[in-house]
């Protein structure tokens, strides 16, 4: 553990906490209106995540960056274990049972912080060229190996939504750090050329059905009820008693995947704008770390990856709820009911706060030795 220095607290990014707290409060408030039992469970998840945040925050991450590749391959081993020992729920094999206790873990969630750290570790070991042209093809392919392995394993579960998000996050980080534009142009050309083959031979039947349901004139029942809830909210929303789409159970999964529709029914267009603005301010703040920590590639990559994770999960969920994207199982970050996703995001934020707060650890240790 770190030897504590009060200056560490001065480097703690309190703005992140200021953005997260309203999300947690509003989420709990909405869940408690429709299901007190779930709200009490969510309080347990909040408590676990707080303890996890404190534990991760004091870990000596910067002193042990060399362990990141080992953790990455442990994560890959867990994803492989899903293939052979995984538990199937709702047609997807994504979980592993923990022996001796009646609990399961989802490796595709656990690997997210390690995945971001691994990309930051690789970029830190091999920074982009100073002349500004970005990484060449050899470096790009080297990074791509570490990006594609988890993508393929998670997509096979199948969990194409999470797999694509991680793929976009990985390449999004490289885009921000800098890759030669010719490589991106070539990739775009190959994707455009091969997309019919991908749809025909690689997309599963249920995934094709989601796409055809999305592009058909009539949306699915879930989306229809969601749109009705959103439309009925108007400008300022309804009281809890008058939010009939949710209270009368017309809106499915109102506390989880479709909680955004519940929010709009209760607080209207203004509530939706406020929530989206909170997310956008948090995302912009994370992206600004590329400017404030220009020479610290660990922080830059991790903060950029977290910003992209938030943006992709938030935007896909909102677009799905209003009928502008296929229905996939991506929750609204730190807002939808559930433990694994919420705790995982809090842990990822704890890692970032650790990287930011302890960035001057060498200076503190040096001063302590002098004394």
Wavefront OBJ file of the C-alpha trace (Angstrom):
o trace
v 0.000 0.000 0.000
v 1.054 3.629 -0.486
v 2.680 5.577 2.338
v 0.053 8.289 2.735
v 0.974 11.882 1.979
v -1.595 14.648 2.463
v -0.580 16.170 -0.880
v -2.146 13.135 -2.563
v -5.596 14.426 -1.554
v -4.824 17.784 -3.180
v -4.362 16.000 -6.520
v -7.593 13.996 -6.168
v -10.046 14.870 -8.974
v -13.128 15.960 -7.026
v -14.929 17.088 -10.180
v -15.427 13.450 -11.194
v -17.216 12.747 -7.906
v -19.376 15.867 -8.327
v -20.567 14.549 -11.704
v -21.164 10.972 -10.493
v -23.165 11.710 -7.325
v -26.250 13.165 -9.109
v -26.385 10.068 -11.331
v -26.364 7.783 -8.296
v -28.971 9.803 -6.392
v -31.396 10.136 -9.308
v -31.011 6.464 -10.226
v -31.832 5.348 -6.670
v -34.770 7.751 -6.515
v -36.315 6.351 -9.711
v -35.729 2.709 -8.761
v -37.239 3.225 -5.295
v -40.414 4.675 -6.854
v -41.157 1.512 -8.765
v -39.551 -1.286 -6.701
v -38.410 -0.841 -3.094
v -36.793 -4.291 -2.986
v -34.584 -3.478 -5.973
v -33.769 -0.083 -4.454
v -32.572 -1.774 -1.248
v -30.426 -4.151 -3.308
v -29.014 -1.162 -5.141
v -28.007 0.345 -1.782
v -26.001 -2.811 -1.145
v -24.292 -2.363 -4.529
v -23.545 1.270 -3.616
v -21.916 0.139 -0.357
v -19.849 -2.544 -2.092
v -18.737 -0.091 -4.771
v -17.708 2.486 -2.129
v -15.554 -0.112 -0.364
v -14.135 -1.235 -3.730
v -13.342 2.389 -4.628
v -11.372 2.929 -1.407
v -9.524 -0.370 -1.789
v -8.525 0.237 -5.418
v -7.638 3.884 -4.747
v -4.882 2.964 -2.247
v -3.378 0.170 -4.351
v 0.239 0.866 -5.463
v -0.627 0.768 -9.159
v 2.156 3.090 -10.341
v 4.737 1.096 -8.396
v 3.673 -2.103 -10.142
v 2.924 -1.236 -13.757
v 4.876 -4.320 -14.812
v 2.096 -6.566 -13.483
v -0.448 -5.173 -15.978
v 0.405 -7.660 -18.808
v 0.026 -10.542 -16.336
v -3.408 -9.251 -15.248
v -4.386 -8.837 -18.895
v -3.602 -12.478 -19.685
v -5.437 -13.593 -16.519
v -8.459 -11.728 -17.885
v -8.052 -13.463 -21.241
v -7.822 -16.825 -19.450
v -11.120 -16.077 -17.681
v -12.747 -15.232 -21.019
v -11.465 -18.544 -22.385
v -12.819 -20.318 -19.312
v -16.293 -19.019 -20.194
v -16.098 -21.085 -23.391
v -15.468 -24.328 -21.467
v -16.994 -23.803 -18.001
v -19.381 -20.892 -18.517
v -22.963 -20.726 -17.271
v -25.693 -19.960 -19.802
v -28.429 -17.453 -18.985
v -31.036 -16.197 -21.443
v -29.250 -17.898 -24.336
v -25.824 -16.387 -23.654
v -22.831 -18.067 -22.030
v -21.142 -15.150 -20.237
v -20.731 -16.136 -16.574
v -18.441 -18.355 -14.496
v -19.566 -19.866 -11.182
v -17.337 -19.252 -8.167
v -16.716 -22.634 -6.475
v -18.082 -23.004 -2.934
v -20.466 -20.050 -3.046
v -23.583 -19.412 -5.072
v -22.147 -16.478 -7.010
v -21.058 -15.896 -10.588
v -18.646 -13.476 -12.223
v -18.788 -11.974 -15.706
v -15.250 -11.823 -17.153
v -16.319 -9.446 -19.943
v -17.001 -6.855 -17.204
v -13.925 -7.658 -15.126
v -11.553 -7.215 -18.046
v -12.589 -3.616 -18.825
v -10.258 -1.810 -16.349
v -7.424 -4.225 -17.143
v -8.016 -3.694 -20.886
v -7.711 0.097 -20.502
v -4.613 -0.267 -18.348
v -3.038 -2.633 -20.876
v -3.483 -0.209 -23.764
v -2.042 2.589 -21.603
v 0.863 0.340 -20.626
v 1.635 -0.516 -24.264
v 1.454 3.115 -25.388
v 3.606 4.186 -22.430
v 6.223 1.579 -23.387
v 6.096 2.643 -27.051
v 5.025 6.337 -27.258
v 3.909 7.759 -30.618
v 6.644 9.365 -32.743
v 7.456 12.968 -31.866
v 7.232 14.161 -35.482
v 3.432 13.959 -35.305
v 2.706 11.455 -38.089
v 1.383 8.885 -35.628
v 2.068 5.166 -35.264
v 3.139 3.206 -38.310
v 1.561 -0.061 -39.495
v 3.889 -2.290 -37.442
v 3.011 -0.588 -34.152
v -0.666 -0.460 -35.095
v -0.758 -4.228 -35.724
v 1.031 -4.845 -32.421
v -1.651 -2.901 -30.527
v -4.379 -4.585 -32.573
v -3.435 -8.025 -31.224
v -4.276 -6.916 -27.673
v -7.471 -5.217 -28.836
v -8.769 -8.072 -30.981
v -8.244 -11.004 -28.594
v -10.876 -9.887 -26.038
v -13.145 -8.712 -28.853
v -13.228 -12.170 -30.442
v -13.689 -14.021 -27.141
v -16.529 -11.771 -25.930
v -18.256 -11.768 -29.338
v -18.252 -15.576 -29.253
v -20.189 -15.752 -25.941
v -22.216 -14.161 -27.701
v -22.108 -10.563 -26.440
v -21.588 -8.572 -29.613
v -22.661 -5.289 -27.996
v -19.937 -5.363 -25.322
v -17.389 -6.741 -27.797
v -17.986 -3.921 -30.293
v -17.843 -1.292 -27.548
v -14.444 -2.587 -26.389
v -13.227 -2.726 -29.989
v -14.273 0.888 -30.603
v -12.772 1.983 -27.289
v -9.433 0.357 -28.088
v -9.137 1.885 -31.535
v -10.622 5.151 -30.253
v -7.724 5.452 -27.794
v -5.240 4.857 -30.612
v -7.019 7.486 -32.736
v -6.661 10.032 -29.921
v -3.014 9.159 -29.234
v -2.194 9.246 -32.944
v -2.067 6.763 -35.835
v -1.097 7.507 -39.428
v -4.233 8.616 -41.310
v -3.517 6.223 -44.193
v -4.114 3.271 -41.853
v -7.570 4.586 -40.868
v -8.458 5.230 -44.518
v -7.473 1.672 -45.439
v -9.538 0.198 -42.591
v -12.600 2.235 -43.596
v -12.257 1.003 -47.193
v -11.931 -2.654 -46.125
v -14.965 -2.438 -43.809
v -17.101 -0.812 -46.508
v -16.069 -3.488 -49.002
v -16.582 -6.472 -46.690
v -19.718 -5.375 -44.802
v -22.109 -7.483 -46.973
v -20.010 -10.585 -46.275
v -19.874 -9.789 -42.562
v -23.654 -9.476 -42.423
v -24.227 -12.673 -44.410
v -21.718 -15.029 -42.767
v -20.636 -13.616 -39.390
v -23.819 -12.100 -37.925
v -26.002 -14.615 -36.030
v -29.703 -15.027 -36.839
v -30.976 -13.340 -33.657
v -28.640 -10.397 -34.323
v -29.987 -10.124 -37.882
v -33.503 -10.115 -36.432
v -32.607 -7.185 -34.196
v -31.332 -5.283 -37.213
v -34.401 -6.066 -39.336
v -36.693 -5.155 -36.425
v -34.844 -1.868 -36.137
v -35.115 -0.919 -39.810
v -38.725 -2.129 -40.154
v -41.495 0.457 -40.017
v -43.009 -0.944 -36.820
v -40.690 -1.013 -33.751
v -40.723 -3.870 -31.235
v -43.154 -3.901 -28.312
v -40.429 -2.788 -25.883
v -39.518 0.231 -28.019
v -43.177 1.113 -28.671
v -43.914 1.299 -24.950
v -40.694 3.212 -24.372
v -41.613 5.837 -26.984
v -45.108 6.179 -25.463
v -43.544 6.765 -22.021
v -41.140 9.360 -23.420
v -43.882 11.148 -25.356
v -46.227 11.237 -22.359
v -43.549 12.939 -20.232
v -43.840 16.176 -22.208
v -41.656 19.108 -21.187
v -41.569 18.727 -17.403
v -42.814 15.163 -16.798
v -45.498 13.611 -14.608
v -45.925 12.872 -10.927
v -45.050 9.368 -9.721
v -48.741 8.415 -9.543
v -49.473 9.639 -13.063
v -46.486 7.877 -14.670
v -48.785 5.074 -15.812
v -46.453 3.512 -18.379
v -44.082 2.566 -15.581
v -46.473 2.116 -12.658
v -48.843 -0.135 -14.643
v -45.880 -2.187 -15.981
v -46.441 -1.311 -19.651
v -42.806 -0.164 -19.883
v -40.627 -3.304 -19.713
v -37.380 -3.380 -17.730
v -38.145 0.143 -16.462
v -35.376 0.082 -13.848
v -32.673 -1.367 -16.093
v -32.306 -1.162 -19.873
v -35.246 1.253 -20.310
v -34.695 3.445 -17.262
v -34.096 6.453 -19.532
v -37.711 6.208 -20.745
v -38.842 6.057 -17.095
v -36.771 9.178 -16.359
v -38.359 11.107 -19.244
v -41.868 10.030 -18.225
v -41.206 11.381 -14.727
v -39.149 14.502 -15.496
v -39.863 15.190 -19.154
v -37.634 16.689 -21.804
v -35.915 18.910 -19.237
v -34.950 15.891 -17.122
v -33.560 14.090 -20.173
v -31.450 17.117 -21.160
v -30.093 17.503 -17.612
v -29.067 13.831 -17.460
v -27.392 13.912 -20.875
v -25.574 17.152 -19.947
v -24.186 15.525 -16.787
v -22.815 12.663 -18.882
v -21.389 15.030 -21.500
v -19.688 17.236 -18.905
v -18.112 14.154 -17.323
v -16.968 12.880 -20.734
v -15.514 16.273 -21.745
v -13.715 16.479 -18.396
v -12.155 13.052 -18.955
v -11.117 13.937 -22.499
v -9.526 17.185 -21.247
v -6.978 15.058 -19.390
v -5.287 14.556 -22.760
v -4.347 18.233 -22.510
v -3.535 18.481 -18.794
v -1.486 15.252 -18.725
v 0.013 15.418 -22.213
v 3.169 13.460 -21.278
v 1.510 10.839 -19.070
v 0.255 8.222 -21.506
v -1.100 5.955 -18.763
v -3.538 8.663 -17.622
v -4.285 9.824 -21.170
v -5.166 6.362 -22.458
v -7.119 5.346 -19.369
v -9.128 8.596 -19.179
v -9.819 8.566 -22.935
v -10.903 4.932 -22.789
v -13.218 5.614 -19.856
v -14.706 8.628 -21.674
v -15.350 6.483 -24.751
v -16.872 3.690 -22.623
v -19.264 6.183 -21.047
v -20.130 7.843 -24.344
v -20.766 4.617 -26.247
v -22.823 2.983 -23.476
v -24.824 6.157 -22.838
v -25.482 7.036 -26.473
v -26.358 3.470 -27.543
v -28.738 3.035 -24.595
v -30.503 6.362 -25.246
v -30.737 5.740 -29.009
v -32.062 2.230 -28.345
v -34.764 3.520 -25.991
v -36.018 6.124 -28.480
v -35.971 3.650 -31.392
v -32.889 4.937 -33.206
v -30.701 1.873 -32.535
v -31.280 -1.900 -32.259
v -32.176 -3.199 -28.796
v -29.013 -4.495 -27.105
v -28.256 -5.235 -23.480
v -26.143 -2.163 -22.722
v -27.231 -0.429 -19.482
v -27.104 3.309 -18.868
v -23.750 3.746 -17.048
v -24.088 4.104 -13.243
v -27.823 4.713 -13.719
v -29.508 1.446 -14.679
v -30.264 -1.023 -11.903
v -27.648 -3.725 -11.448
v -24.518 -4.564 -9.534
v -21.826 -5.792 -11.902
v -21.875 -2.858 -14.326
v -22.202 -0.222 -11.596
v -19.418 -1.624 -9.407
v -17.192 -2.091 -12.440
v -17.541 1.546 -13.516
v -16.802 2.726 -9.953
v -13.679 0.538 -9.899
v -12.573 2.019 -13.243
v -13.015 5.531 -11.826
v -11.043 4.457 -8.728
v -8.150 3.334 -10.942
v -8.191 6.698 -12.732
v -8.262 8.620 -9.447
v -5.343 6.485 -8.274
v -3.330 7.250 -11.418
v -4.068 10.982 -11.112
v -3.564 11.341 -7.340
v -0.320 9.366 -7.122
v 1.325 10.783 -10.239
v 3.985 12.554 -8.106
v 4.734 9.537 -5.911
v 8.411 9.448 -6.927
v 8.899 13.034 -5.778
v 7.271 12.288 -2.409
v 9.415 9.189 -1.911
v 12.566 11.115 -2.837
v 11.779 13.901 -0.334
v 11.055 11.325 2.371
v 14.425 9.643 1.811
v 16.200 13.008 2.114
v 14.549 13.619 5.471
l 1 2 3 4 5 6 7 8 9 10 11 12 13 14 15 16 17 18 19 20 21 22 23 24 25 26 27 28 29 30 31 32 33 34 35 36 37 38 39 40 41 42 43 44 45 46 47 48 49 50 51 52 53 54 55 56 57 58 59 60 61 62 63 64 65 66 67 68 69 70 71 72 73 74 75 76 77 78 79 80 81 82 83 84 85 86 87 88 89 90 91 92 93 94 95 96 97 98 99 100 101 102 103 104 105 106 107 108 109 110 111 112 113 114 115 116 117 118 119 120 121 122 123 124 125 126 127 128 129 130 131 132 133 134 135 136 137 138 139 140 141 142 143 144 145 146 147 148 149 150 151 152 153 154 155 156 157 158 159 160 161 162 163 164 165 166 167 168 169 170 171 172 173 174 175 176 177 178 179 180 181 182 183 184 185 186 187 188 189 190 191 192 193 194 195 196 197 198 199 200 201 202 203 204 205 206 207 208 209 210 211 212 213 214 215 216 217 218 219 220 221 222 223 224 225 226 227 228 229 230 231 232 233 234 235 236 237 238 239 240 241 242 243 244 245 246 247 248 249 250 251 252 253 254 255 256 257 258 259 260 261 262 263 264 265 266 267 268 269 270 271 272 273 274 275 276 277 278 279 280 281 282 283 284 285 286 287 288 289 290 291 292 293 294 295 296 297 298 299 300 301 302 303 304 305 306 307 308 309 310 311 312 313 314 315 316 317 318 319 320 321 322 323 324 325 326 327 328 329 330 331 332 333 334 335 336 337 338 339 340 341 342 343 344 345 346 347 348 349 350 351 352 353 354 355 356 357 358 359 360 361 362 363 364 365 366 367 368 369 370 371
